[in-house]
Amino acid sequence: MVKAKYQSVLDLGEQLNIQDGDVQVKGNQLEVRGTAATQYEKDLLWDEIKRVGGENPSDIMADIKVADTSVYARHTVKSGESLSKIAKNYYGDPMKYNAIFEANRNILKNPDLIHPGQELVIPNL
């Protein structure tokens, strides 16, 4: 029953390719463990856990580690994107685009000029 309740969390874990994933049902509690590639992916999992179970769910125990703590995320630029649109997606604030620009000065010369396919570092703030 509890596993079915959190199926969307398990599906998201598969979609994000969570490494060393382990899911067990112990009594009325679901125990989930694994390693997300970045903090952003860990945050996505926690957001889904809270969406399903509420702010402090007692029927799930999640131990999600992060493989790469040096960045918040890595992002591949898609057609039509801008740094402000990317900043809004990751930080909720388009004005934080400059943090992304500064973290990618090695490949970006102008914050208004990015190209599809570029791999950007999304820094921890």
C-alpha positions as CSV (number, residue, x, y, z in Angstrom):
1,M,0.0,0.0,0.0
2,V,2.7,2.5,1.0
3,K,4.8,1.5,-2.0
4,A,1.9,2.3,-4.3
5,K,1.4,5.6,-2.6
6,Y,4.9,6.7,-3.4
7,Q,5.1,5.1,-6.9
8,S,5.6,8.5,-8.5
9,V,8.7,9.0,-6.3
10,L,10.1,5.6,-7.4
11,D,9.3,6.4,-11.0
12,L,11.1,9.7,-10.8
13,G,14.1,8.0,-9.2
14,E,14.3,5.7,-12.2
15,Q,13.9,8.6,-14.6
16,L,16.8,10.5,-12.9
17,N,18.9,7.3,-13.0
18,I,19.5,7.3,-9.2
19,Q,22.5,5.1,-8.5
20,D,22.6,2.3,-5.8
21,G,18.9,2.5,-5.4
22,D,17.3,0.4,-2.7
23,V,13.6,0.3,-1.8
24,Q,12.2,-1.7,1.0
25,V,8.9,-1.9,2.8
26,K,9.2,-2.3,6.6
27,G,5.9,-2.5,8.3
28,N,3.9,0.6,7.2
29,Q,7.0,2.6,6.2
30,L,8.8,2.8,2.8
31,E,12.6,3.0,3.0
32,V,14.3,4.5,0.0
33,R,18.0,4.9,-0.5
34,G,20.2,5.9,-3.4
35,T,22.6,8.5,-4.8
36,A,21.5,11.4,-7.0
37,A,23.9,12.9,-9.5
38,T,23.4,16.5,-8.2
39,Q,21.7,18.4,-5.4
40,Y,19.1,19.5,-7.9
41,E,18.0,15.9,-8.6
42,K,17.9,15.2,-4.8
43,D,15.7,18.3,-4.4
44,L,13.4,17.0,-7.1
45,L,12.9,13.7,-5.3
46,W,12.2,15.5,-2.0
47,D,9.7,17.8,-3.7
48,E,7.9,14.7,-5.0
49,I,8.0,13.0,-1.6
50,K,6.5,16.1,0.0
51,R,3.9,16.4,-2.8
52,V,2.7,12.9,-2.1
53,G,3.2,12.6,1.6
54,G,3.0,16.2,2.9
55,E,5.7,18.3,4.6
56,N,6.6,15.7,7.2
57,P,5.6,12.3,6.0
58,S,6.0,9.5,8.6
59,D,5.4,6.6,6.2
60,I,8.6,7.1,4.2
61,M,12.3,7.3,5.2
62,A,14.5,8.5,2.4
63,D,18.3,8.6,2.5
64,I,19.4,10.2,-0.7
65,K,23.1,11.1,-1.1
66,V,24.6,13.4,-3.8
67,A,27.4,12.2,-6.0
68,D,28.7,15.6,-7.2
69,T,28.4,18.3,-4.5
70,S,30.6,20.8,-6.4
71,V,27.6,22.0,-8.5
72,Y,23.9,22.3,-8.0
73,A,23.2,20.9,-11.4
74,R,24.4,20.4,-14.9
75,H,22.2,21.7,-17.8
76,T,22.4,21.1,-21.5
77,V,21.1,24.2,-23.3
78,K,18.0,23.7,-25.5
79,S,16.8,25.8,-28.4
80,G,15.0,29.0,-27.2
81,E,16.6,29.0,-23.7
82,S,18.3,32.0,-22.1
83,L,20.4,32.2,-18.9
84,S,17.5,34.0,-17.2
85,K,15.1,31.2,-18.2
86,I,17.5,28.6,-16.9
87,A,18.0,30.5,-13.7
88,K,14.3,30.7,-13.1
89,N,14.0,26.9,-13.6
90,Y,16.8,26.1,-11.1
91,Y,16.6,28.9,-8.6
92,G,13.1,30.3,-9.1
93,D,14.6,33.7,-9.9
94,P,15.5,34.8,-13.4
95,M,17.7,37.5,-12.1
96,K,20.2,35.0,-10.8
97,Y,21.4,34.4,-14.4
98,N,24.7,36.1,-13.6
99,A,25.7,33.3,-11.2
100,I,25.3,30.8,-14.1
101,F,27.2,33.1,-16.4
102,E,30.1,33.5,-13.9
103,A,30.3,29.8,-13.3
104,N,30.6,29.2,-17.1
105,R,33.0,31.9,-18.1
106,N,35.3,29.2,-19.5
107,I,32.7,28.6,-22.3
108,L,30.6,31.8,-22.3
109,K,31.8,35.2,-23.3
110,N,28.5,37.0,-23.3
111,P,25.5,36.2,-21.0
112,D,23.1,36.9,-23.9
113,L,24.7,34.4,-26.2
114,I,24.3,30.7,-25.4
115,H,23.9,27.8,-27.9
116,P,21.9,24.6,-27.9
117,G,24.0,21.7,-26.8
118,Q,26.3,23.7,-24.5
119,E,26.7,21.9,-21.1
120,L,26.4,24.5,-18.4
121,V,27.3,24.2,-14.7
122,I,24.5,25.5,-12.4
123,P,26.4,26.6,-9.3
124,N,25.4,26.2,-5.7
125,L,24.2,29.5,-4.3
